[in-house]
Amino acid sequence: MTIPDITIEPPRLGEPYLLTPGPLTTSYAVKEAMLRDWGSWDDDFRGITLEIRTRLLDLLGEGKEEFDCVPMQGSGSFSVEAMLASFIPLDGKTLVLANGAYGLRSAQTLKYLGRDHTLLDKGDYLPPRGDEVAEILKDDPSISHVVAIHCETSSGILNPIEEISEAVYAAGCKLLVDSMSAFGAIDLKPSEIRYEAIVSSANKCIEGVPGFGFIIARKDELEAAKGNSHSLSLDVHAQWAHMNKTGQWRFTPPTHVVAAFLVALRLHEAEGGVVGRGNRYFENRDVVVSGMRELGFETLLKDRWLSPIIVTFFCPSDENFIFEKFYELMKNKGFIIYPGKLTAVDSFRVGCIGQMDENVMLQVVAAAKGTLEEMGVTSAAPPAIALEERAKLAA
């Protein structure tokens, strides 16, 4: 499979840009890689699987030798469940750090799994902090594991994983990280941040397409995971052992997706790896935030917590603003935005990842400006209650 030079391309055939945290807009090369059929047992495909596992480990940098990578069929949530069920023993107790829908989903998953857990729920506006984690672990020595979300995409908060990790290991516990929407654009070097396992997905910052996720875990944790899982198909230890023995996936893999992901990984390397990819996403974020604020929109978060993955904006209070109409008009202009997930106030989200650069983000702002004019919205300012709530909770 040949890889072209890195360029940001417009979507083909009139496709809109996906301003979402994945699925996202992919390159032509990634799309074209799915035109060939593969035998999952064949040596060529086993070679693809091995190269993917090796390249993902390379993204860790120093300390990668202590880890191994285990791809897992299904959506990202499948891999999160696989990680939780495989690395948290039946008699373990977990502290889940939540500040949005995905932390809450981990808690819900643990409930389904019958694993004892407690929840720190920070709401939509703030991250969990290291001192809070330390206090909880001090008060409850029965806690063995902590689950943290790297980037909470329901709000766009980039959580402070380093200080969380320091608190977790100072208390003698183990950290599992859901880095679904950050891995590949934000460093998670084990030489700098301690964790036992992380999980991510093909259709996020590597810019592949949906169909599988992957767990990167310490080899000693993988060995110790034998017999923990509730599930045949989501057993990380069994998948790992089988792949290391045969080079194959235990059950039918999404072959076209896997082949496309290898192309995406090579493109990721050509762009400069984690740093290069992250820099583009940070630039995308800065351009869209600045432009939308000039139009009068307000971000949910203060600047210090804004991630380069996705940004949440409050919906305007103007009576002419109807989100469904705004969505359709933006789509007609070539941009699919994301509905909000907040419970207290109306919002929408604009993703910064995928095959987009600052020029595309300038077009997004221009499309938003034109859409407001079409709708007769004279002010993009949010309702006062939204700002009052943000100020109160962020104090």
Secondary structure, DSSP 8 states (H G I E B T S, - for coil): -----------GGG--EE-SSSS----HHHHHGGGS---TTSHHHHHHHHHHHHHHHHTT-TTGGGEEEEEEES-HHHHHHHHHHHHS-TT-EEEEEESSHHHHHHHHHHHHHT-EEEEEE-TTT----HHHHHHHHHH-TT--EEEEESEETTTTEE--HHHHHHHHHHTT-EEEEE-TTTBTTB---TTTS--SEEEEETTSTT---SSEEEEEEEHHHHHHTTTT-S-STT-HHHHHHHHHHHSS-SS---HHHHHHHHHHHHHHHHTTHHHHHHHHHHHHHHHHHHHHHHTT--BSS-GGGB-SSEEEEE----TT--HHHHHHHHHHTTEE-EE---SSS-EEEEE--SS--HHHHHHHHHHHHHHHHHHT-------HHHHHHHHHHH-
